[in-house]
Amino acid sequence: MKYIDYNSENVEKYKAENNMLIHARTGNGISGFMLIDNSNNLIGYIAWQNKMIIAFEVVENYRKQGYGSKLLLKAINTGNIKRLAVSSSNKDAINLYKDFGFLETGFDYIGNRLIMTLL
């Protein structure tokens, strides 16, 4: 496996091959990584802007194997991540973030999303 840049070119490449990136955003100030396997298949991606995670997903076949943790750790160390918003019903993601030290610090009632902060 290897990391590649989360950028317009790579997002478009993998969006064409896999609908997972259908809502991916790119542009000024957005950084991130994609994780691919040795056959160049997408495992997952993480993107951030202004120290806040804005997109994070692991392909279903690769979940519960530590790839999400690898992406999150790389983002925290590289992007100096401090905040994120996560669906309040996504218990697996919430538990992952808590394992990394994120705390619940607010709630977005319009989007039904939990705000979490790394202190």
C-alpha positions as CSV (number, residue, x, y, z in Angstrom):
1,M,0.0,0.0,0.0
2,K,1.0,3.6,-0.5
3,Y,-0.2,7.1,0.0
4,I,-0.9,9.5,-2.9
5,D,-2.0,13.1,-2.8
6,Y,-5.7,13.9,-2.5
7,N,-5.9,16.3,-5.4
8,S,-8.3,17.0,-8.3
9,E,-6.5,14.6,-10.7
10,N,-6.5,11.6,-8.3
11,V,-10.1,12.3,-7.1
12,E,-11.3,12.3,-10.7
13,K,-9.4,9.1,-11.5
14,Y,-10.9,7.2,-8.6
15,K,-14.3,8.8,-8.9
16,A,-14.5,7.4,-12.4
17,E,-13.6,3.9,-11.1
18,N,-15.5,4.0,-7.8
19,N,-18.6,6.1,-6.8
20,M,-17.1,6.4,-3.3
21,L,-15.7,9.9,-4.2
22,I,-18.9,11.3,-5.6
23,H,-19.1,14.0,-2.9
24,A,-15.3,14.7,-2.7
25,R,-14.3,18.3,-2.7
26,T,-11.1,19.8,-4.0
27,G,-9.8,23.3,-4.3
28,N,-7.7,26.0,-2.6
29,G,-6.7,25.1,0.9
30,I,-7.9,21.5,0.8
31,S,-5.2,18.9,1.5
32,G,-5.2,15.2,2.1
33,F,-4.1,11.7,1.2
34,M,-5.5,8.7,-0.5
35,L,-4.4,5.2,0.3
36,I,-4.1,2.7,-2.5
37,D,-3.1,-1.0,-2.5
38,N,-0.4,-2.6,-4.6
39,S,-2.8,-2.9,-7.5
40,N,-3.7,0.8,-7.4
41,N,-7.1,0.1,-6.0
42,L,-8.4,2.8,-3.7
43,I,-8.5,1.8,0.0
44,G,-9.7,5.1,1.4
45,Y,-9.0,8.8,1.7
46,I,-8.9,11.7,4.1
47,A,-9.0,15.4,3.4
48,W,-8.9,18.5,5.5
49,Q,-9.1,22.3,5.3
50,N,-8.1,24.8,8.1
51,K,-7.1,22.0,10.5
52,M,-10.6,20.4,10.1
53,I,-11.3,17.0,8.5
54,I,-13.8,17.6,5.7
55,A,-13.9,14.1,4.1
56,F,-12.9,10.7,5.3
57,E,-13.9,7.3,4.1
58,V,-12.6,3.8,3.8
59,V,-13.9,1.4,1.0
60,E,-16.3,-1.1,2.6
61,N,-14.1,-4.1,1.8
62,Y,-11.2,-2.6,3.7
63,R,-13.0,-1.5,6.8
64,K,-12.1,-2.8,10.3
65,Q,-8.5,-3.6,9.1
66,G,-6.7,-0.5,10.5
67,Y,-6.6,1.5,7.3
68,G,-8.9,4.3,8.8
69,S,-6.5,4.6,11.7
70,K,-3.5,4.9,9.4
71,L,-5.2,7.6,7.4
72,L,-6.4,9.5,10.5
73,L,-2.9,9.3,12.1
74,K,-1.2,10.6,9.0
75,A,-3.7,13.5,8.8
76,I,-3.3,14.4,12.4
77,N,0.5,14.4,12.1
78,T,0.6,16.1,8.7
79,G,-2.3,18.5,8.7
80,N,-2.2,19.4,12.4
81,I,-5.9,18.3,12.6
82,K,-7.9,19.8,15.5
83,R,-11.6,19.4,14.5
84,L,-14.1,17.4,12.6
85,A,-17.9,16.8,12.2
86,V,-19.3,13.3,12.1
87,S,-22.8,12.0,11.7
88,S,-24.2,11.3,15.2
89,S,-25.3,7.9,14.0
90,N,-21.9,6.8,12.8
91,K,-20.8,5.0,16.0
92,D,-17.8,3.3,14.4
93,A,-16.3,6.6,13.3
94,I,-17.1,8.3,16.7
95,N,-15.3,5.5,18.5
96,L,-12.3,5.7,16.2
97,Y,-12.0,9.5,16.8
98,K,-12.3,9.0,20.6
99,D,-9.6,6.4,20.4
100,F,-7.4,9.1,18.9
101,G,-8.3,11.6,21.7
102,F,-11.0,13.6,20.1
103,L,-13.7,14.9,22.5
104,E,-17.3,15.8,21.8
105,T,-17.4,19.6,21.9
106,G,-20.6,20.6,20.2
107,F,-23.5,19.6,18.0
108,D,-24.7,20.8,14.6
109,Y,-28.5,20.4,14.9
110,I,-29.1,21.3,11.3
111,G,-26.8,18.6,9.9
112,N,-27.3,16.2,12.8
113,R,-23.5,16.1,13.2
114,L,-21.4,15.8,16.3
115,I,-18.5,18.3,16.5
116,M,-15.3,16.7,17.9
117,T,-12.1,18.5,18.9
118,L,-8.6,17.1,19.5
119,L,-7.3,18.9,22.6
